[in-house]
């Protein structure tokens, strides 16, 4: 199977570079079936993946974190090309949802197993995402996380960002359309998940299934700052959804309007501002090596 490997050496604060040096000799020994290219700038993985699709590659392996996977997915979505992932970032939330092996050698073996699972993708306006997108507090936190020092990793970096954003952020009234059902209420955040995790392991959409044809929508209501701090630890286990100010919904299409423009994040990347529409695209991505769902 013709395979392009897209390597983001900078991912995981150098972890991806170390992992790449570990698996590169294995791929070299396999001969001309594999080619590889390294990303040079933000958005480059999308360009490389899109070009690989046009060149007829059958499989693309992303070596990096969720940002690298996010970009790669945006280059191959709704194509017949199969995605493989060697998790090498600080969070690896996509790998967590799909129970992909953490060990690089095991991840490569899983990719080569021939097992392929077709999953859904979601789209935030014109941007595909595979994990979680959102509006409100979490998007502000994602924006802050992209500005903090790079040595603060994964969930720790996300927590630092939360404490930076919390003093200046308050719930705002949003108009939310869930497949025609309209809500209008003060919201701390709205998250639309195809996967379960974001922020390096926060289980924001604990019941999301990436091939059930629906987005899991979490609406955090009119939380005060003290209440936000109190409920935050529960996001690590997914038990926040039992809080009376948290409501859960499922929908194919979710549109959000706000009285002032708010940031929108998808897979931790700031992709624009409200208004925004999140939409589920069934079966839009084939993933190599992912365990198949139980019957």
N, C-alpha and C positions, 0 to 999 in steps of 0.2 A: 504494500500500500504506500503510495507516494505521500510523504509527510514533510511538512514544514514545521520547524521548531522556532517559536518566537521567544526570545530570551530578553528579559528585562533585568540586567545585572544589578541595577540599583534597588530592586525590590527587597523588602525585608532588611533594609539597612546593611546590605552586603550579603545577606543569607542566600539570595538567589545566585549570586556570583559563585559562592562556594558550592552550591548544589549543582550548578551547571558544570563546574570543573569535575564533579564526581560522575555525572552521567554522560558527559561528552565523549569520553573514550569508549563507552558502551555503544553509542550511536556511530562513532567512527568505524568500529569493527563491523557494523552491519552494512556498510557500503553506501552506494549511491541512492538507496531508497529514501534516505534522510537528507534534508538540507536544513540549514539554520541561519537565522538572521537576528541581530541584536537591535533593540530599540534605541533610538538616539534622542528622542524628545517626546513630550506629551502628545498623545494622539497617534504616534507612529505605529503602534501595534494594530490599530484599525486599518491604517494604510497597507501595512504588510499583509494582514489577513485578507483584505479585499482583493489585493493583487494576487494572492495565492489562490483564491477562489477562481479568478479569471484565468489563471494559468493551469487550472485543472487538478490542483492538489486534492487528494481525497481526505486528508486529515491534517489538522493543525494542532500542535501541542504548545500550550502557553506555559512558560517557566517564569513564575512571578506570583504576585499577590492578586487580590481582588481587583485592583486597578488595572493590572495587565489583562486579566480575564475579561473584565468589562470592556476594554478597548477591543480585544480580539473578537469578542462576541458581536460587537457592533460592525465588524468587518465581514462576518460570515453568517449572520442571522438569516434564517429562512432559506439557506442554501443546503445542498446535500452533503457538505463537508462536515466531518465528525470532529468534535473538539475533545482534545485530551488536556489534562491539567496536572502539572507537577507543582503542588502547593509550595510556595517559597516566599510568601509575604509575612507580615506580622499578624494578620488576622485570619486570612483564609476562610472567610465565612461561607463562600460558595462550596468549598470542599467539606465543611462541617455539615451543611444541609444534605449533601449527597453522600456523606460517609465515604469520601474518597480517602485512600491511604495517605497518611502524613509522611511516611518514609519515602524518600525519592525513588529508591530501587523498587519498592513495592508499588509505588504509584505508576512507574514505568511498566512493570509487569502487568498491572491491572489494565493499563491502556492497551497493551499487546494481547490481552486475553481474548479479544474478539467480541467481548460483551459490550453492547451499546444500548444505552437507555435514552429514549427520546423524551425530552421535558418541554415544558412551556417556557416562554419568555414573556416579559412584560415590556411595555413601551411607555415612556414618559414624554408626551408630545412626540417628537421624532427620534428619541434616543432610547435604544434598547437597554434593559437591565435584567439581571438574573436573580438578584437578592431582594433588596428592599429599597423603595423610594419613599420620599416623604416631604412634607411641608410643615413649617413651624419650628418648634424648638429643636428637633433633631437635625433639620437642615442648617439652622444657625450653628449648631454644635459641629456638624460636618465641615462647615466653612471655617470655623475656628481651628478644628483639628488639622486642616491643611496648612495652617499658619504656625503651629507650635513647633518647637525644635524637634528635629528628626530623631534625636536619641531617645525621645519619649515614645515608646512603642505600643502598638496594639490597643487593647482595652484601656491600658493606663493612660495613653494619649487621649483617648475618648473621654475618660473621666476628668482629666485636667481641663479639657475643653468644656465639659458640662459646667464645671465650677466657674469657669470664666464667663460663660454665657448667662448662667442662671440669674445673677443680680440685675441684668439689664433686660430680661425677656419676660413678658406677661402674655397670657392667653389672649387671642384675638378672635372675633366672630368670623367664622368661615361658612360659606355656602357649599355643601357637599352633595353631589348628585351620584347616587349609587344605583346604576342601572334604572334610573327613573325615580328612585326614592330620594327625596330631597330632605336634607338636614340643614338647619341653620342654627349655629350655637357657638359659644366661646370655646376655643380649642387650644390646648397646649401644643398638640401636634396631631397630624394624621399620617399614618404609615400604611403603605400599600405593598404587601409582601408576596412575592413568588417563592422566595426562600424564607428561612426562619430567622437568620442572624444578620446583625450589622454591628459596626463599631468594634470588631475584634472579639466577638463572642456574646454580645448582648442579644438575648433571645426575644426579640421584639414581637415576632409573629410566630409564637410557639407551635401553632397547629397548622402552619402552612405546608402544603404538599405541592412540590414543583411540577406535578403532572396531573392535577385534578381539574384543570380548566377554569380555575377561579383565583382571583386575588384575595388574600386575607387582609382586611382593612382594620386597623387599630385606630380608634379615635380617643385620644386623651383629652378630657374635658377641661373644666375651669379649675385647674390646679393652682394653688398658691405655692410660693417658694418652699415653705416648710413641708407641704404635702409632696411636692416633687422630690425633695430629698428623701422623704420617708419611703416613697414607692420605688425609688431608683434601684435599691439592691434586689428587688423582686424581678427586675428585668433580666437579670442574669439567669434566673431559673424559669422565666416565663410565667410566673404566678401573678404578675401585675394585672393580667387580664381579668382577675377576679375582683379587682378594686371597683367600687361602685361608680367611680368617675371614668372608668375605662370601658368602652363599648367595642364589641367586635362584630364585623360584618363580612360577608363574602359577596363579591361582585366581579363581573367581567370588565366593566368600565366605570371609572371613578373620575369625576370632574370636580375641581376645587376652584372657587373664586374667593378673593379676599378684598377688603376695602382698600388696602394698600398693598403694593407688590411685596411678596414674601419670597425668600429663597426656596428653591426646589433642589433636593439632592436625589441622586440615583446611584446606588452602590458606593455611597460616600463621596461622590463627585458632584460639585455644584454645577447644574446644567441649565439654570435659568431662573425665572421668577414666575409667580402666579400671574394669570390663570394657567392651570395645567390639567391635562387629562392623562390618567394612567389607564392602560388597556392591556388585557391579557391576550397573548397570541399563542393559541394551543399548538403544542408539538413543534415549536419553531427551532429547537436546538437538539442535536444528537450528541450525547456525551459518552466518550469511551471510558470503560472501566468502572462505571458507577454501578453499585449493587442494584439489581432489578427489584422493583417493589414486590412485596409478598402478596400472594394471591388472596 
